[in-house]
Amino acid sequence: MRILFMGTPEIAVSSLSALIDDGQTIVGVVTAPDKPAGRGRKVKSSAVKDFALENSLNILQPEKLKSVDFLEALNKLEPELIAVVAFRMLPEEVWGMPPKGSINLHASFLPQYRGAAPINRAIMNGEKETGVSTFFIEKDIDTGKVIMQEPVPIDPDDNAGILHDRIMKKGAELLVRTVRAIETGDTKEIAQSKLLNPEEKLKSAPKIHKEDCKINWNQNVQCVYDHVRGLSPYPTAWTTIVTPEGKELMLKVYASEKKDRDSVFPPGTLLSDGRNRLEVVCRSGILNLKDVQVEGKKRMEIDEFCRGFKDLSTCTIV
């Protein structure tokens, strides 16, 4: 088939590479426009564009997906199928164009965790399993008929980065199998409403904003631990550390260790020996911070952080 691929981040590169390795015909790659990034605000291209350039693929970077020029360019490519991995929402003028439809690879076991952040949200909610799904794109986002699914385990100490890589590999394999099935007409798609048990609660995965990353120390230690690992390494859980002088500094927490012992101190109490230990009391249990970054400084292991932060035992965390 003539396949048009759409995607932007690294997770999409794995799927595009798998389709090429499988011998599929990629007639074009649609990805996000180049944009300034980082402290220097240098113009940076997407991971998918970089890969497409290395493989001499035809690249389109539309600002507007409904523009006449873009739609005409798509028509000229004559795609039979559009495959989407981690891209933006498509207008019907685009997803309705190819004769064999448009498919999306989603990083959850649909209909659970529809939305922009399924990997993060699954870990943050303490799930022990998630999955990958392929489905035909319809008008409402992430609601189309499911073609194939594959479960993916979440280990107790996984963070979002580890799970991302596991899903990236599984998802690429599932997308190749899905494309092969569509090519041979051997698909058995099913409505998502039939995949949800009557007593099962539907969970969503909305985009994560800065305030969503703030740590609530009044939760039990397992919830706080899941919050930290579900946001690591990006966008990263954070709290505020207050110095004896009253200066407030954002402290990002990349890794932690939970301790299920009780404390006589109230939630949010900071416990430190000033050398290699920094713990925070939760509503039930204690969280031992292992890998942190205070604003204006580099990311560091907790012993290095403790040595460089004066009067740590007299600080408070909110």
N, C-alpha and C positions, 0 to 999 in steps of 0.2 A: 504493500500500500504506500501511497504518498502521504507521509505524515508531517504535519506542522507541529513543532514542539514549542511550548510556552513555559517559561520558568525564569527565576532570578537567582536564588541563593545556592549554596553548595549542595544542599540536599537534592536540588533539581539536576545538578551536574551528574550525579551518580545514575539517575534514571536515563538521562540523555545518552550517556556513555554506554549504558546497558543496551539501549535500543540500537545504537550503531554497531556494537559488538555482535548483536543478534542478526545483523544484515538488513535492518530496516532502512527504507529510503526516507531520509529527512530532507524535505524540500525547503525548509526554512526554520529559523529559530527566532521567536519573539521574546524579548527580554526588556527590562526596565532601562530607561535612558540613563546615560552617565550622569553622575551628580557629585558634588563636593562631599568629602567625608574626612573624618579625623580632625585632629587639632589644627593641622595646616590647611584644612579645607581644600585639599587637592582633588581635582576631578578624578573619580574612580569608576571603573566599569564593573558590571556585575560578574559573579563567578561563572554564570552561564555564558555571558558574552566572551569572556576570556577563553573558555573551553571551545566555544564555537569558532573563534578566530584560529585557535591551534589546529582545528580540524577542517578549516576552509569551508565552513557552512555559511549559507546565506542568512544574514542577520537583519532583523527589523526592530527598531526601538521607538515605537510610537508614543507621543505624549498623550494623545487621545485615541481611544480604541474605536470611536465612532467616526473618526475623520474619513472623508471621502478618499483621500490619498491612501490611507492605510487599508481600507476595505478593498480598494481597487488592486493594491499590491497583493493582498491575500487571494483574491479571485484569480490573478494571473498565475499564482503558484499551484492552483487547482488541487488543494489538499483533499484527500479522501477521509482523513481522520485528523482531529486535533487532540493532542495529548498535553495536559496541563499539570504541572507540578510546582506548587508554591509560587503562584502568580496572582494577579489581582482578579477581581470579579469581572467576568466577560459580559458584554451586552449580547442580546439575542442575535443581532446582526452578525456577530462573530461565531458564537457557539452553534448557531443553527445553520451555518454555511456548508460544512462538509457532508457528503451523502451518508457516511457511516457514523456521523455524530461527533461529539466532543466528549472526551473522558477526562476525569480528574483523579489524581492519586492523593488521598487524604491520610494524614498520620494519626488515625484513630480507628477503632472498631465501630463504624457508623451503625446506628444514628447517634451514638454517644460522642460527645466532644466535637460537635460541629463548631467551626469558628477558626480564628487566626492562630490560636496558641494551644493546640491539643496536647503537644508533648509536655509543655510546662504544667498545664492544668491537671493532667492525669497524675503526675508526681505530687503536685501540691495538694491534691485531694487524697493522697495516700493509696492510690490504686496499686494492685499487685499485677495487673495485666492490662495491656492496651492492644493496639493492632494497627494494621494498614488496610485501607479499602480503596477499591477503584469503583467509580460510578459514572453514569452518563450525566452530563451537566444539564440542568434545567434552570428555570427562571430564578427560583429561590436558592440561595447559596447553600451548598453541601447537602441538598435534599434529594438529589436524583436517585434513580434506581441503581442499586448496588450490583456490580458485575462479579467481583471476587473480593474475598477478605482473607486475611492471615493474622492470627493472634501473635502478639509480641509480649514476652514477659517483662515485668519491671522488678528488678532485684531490690532488696531492702536498702542497699547503699548506692543505687544508681542516682546520678544527677541528670539534669536535662541534656547535657553534652553527651554523656555515655548513651542515653536512650536515643538521642538524635542519630548517632552513628549506627546503632542497631536497626533503627527504623529505616534509615537511608538505604541500607543494604537489602533489607526485606522488601522495602517498597519498590526498589529498582527491579527486583526479581518478579514481583507481582505485576508490575506494569508490563513487562515483556510477555508474561503469560496471558495477560489480558488482551494485548494487541494481537497476539497469535490467535486467540479465540475469536476476536472480532473479524479477523481476516478470513477465517474458515467458517464464520457464521455459527460458531459453537458457543454462544453465550446464553446464560440462563439468569438474566438480571431479575432482581426482586425489589419490590417497594420497601423503603426503609420502615414504614409503619408495621410491616409484618416481621421485622427483626427485633422489635421491642416487646418484651414481656409486659402484660397488663399491669403488674405490680412494680415494674422497674421504673425508677425515676430518671428522666432525661437530663443529662448534664451537658452544659455548654462550655465552650472554650473561647471566650471573647479575648480581644487584643489586650495585652498587659500594659498598664500605664504605671508611672512612677509610684503612685500611692498604693497600687496593688502589691508592690514589692516591700512595703514597710513591714517590719516584724512586729507582731503583737505578742508581747511577752506574757500576757494574761492567758494565753492558750496553754494547753498541756504540751509537754516537751516533744511528743511525737508529731503534733501538728506544726510546731515551730521548726523541727528538724526537716519535715517534708517540705515546708515552705522554702527553706534555705536551699535544699538540693534541687527542688523543682525550678529554681530561678538561677541555678549555676550551670555554666559560667556567665550566662546572659539571660535576662537583663540585670540580675543579681539582687538578692535580698539586702536590705539595709536597715540600720537603726541609727539613732543619734546619740553620740557620746558627749557628755557635758563636763568640761574641766572645772576645777575648783574656782577658777575666775569667772565661770559662767559662760565661757565660750562653747558654742555648739558646733560639732563637727559630724559630718555624715560618715558612718562606718559601714562599708560594704562587707558582707560575709559570704565567702565563696564555699567554705567547707566547715563542717562542725561535727561534733560527736555528742550523742545524747546519753545522759545518765539518769536512770530511773529512780534515783534516791530523792527523798524529800529534803526540804530545807526549812529552817526556822525563819528565813528571811522572806519578805514579800516578793512577788513577781517583778522582774526588772532590776533586781539588786545585782550589782557587779561584784564578782569575787575574783581577786587576782593576788598572786604572790609577787608581782612586779618583775618576774623573770621569764617564766615560760608557761604560765597558766592564766587564762582569761575565761571565766565562766559567767553565765547569766542565769539567774533563777527564773524558772517558768512557773506557771500555775501548778503544774505537777511535774517535778523533775528539774534537771539542770542541763543547760546546753553549754558544751565546751567548745569555744570557738577555735578553729584550727588554721584558717587561711583567710586573711582580711586585707582591707585596703581603706585607709583613712583618706579623706579628701585632700588632694594636693600632694599625696605621696604614692609610691609604687605599691603594688600588691606584694604581700609578704607573709611568710609563715609566722605563727603566733609568737614564737620565742624572739624572733627579730623585732616584731612589733612591740612586744613588752619592753625589751631593752631600750628601744628608742623613744618610748613614750613616758615622760616623767610624771610622777605622782599618779600613776594609773589606779592605784588602790583607793584614791580619794575622788575619783571621777564617778559619775553616775551615767546610766543609760536610760533613754526614754524611747 
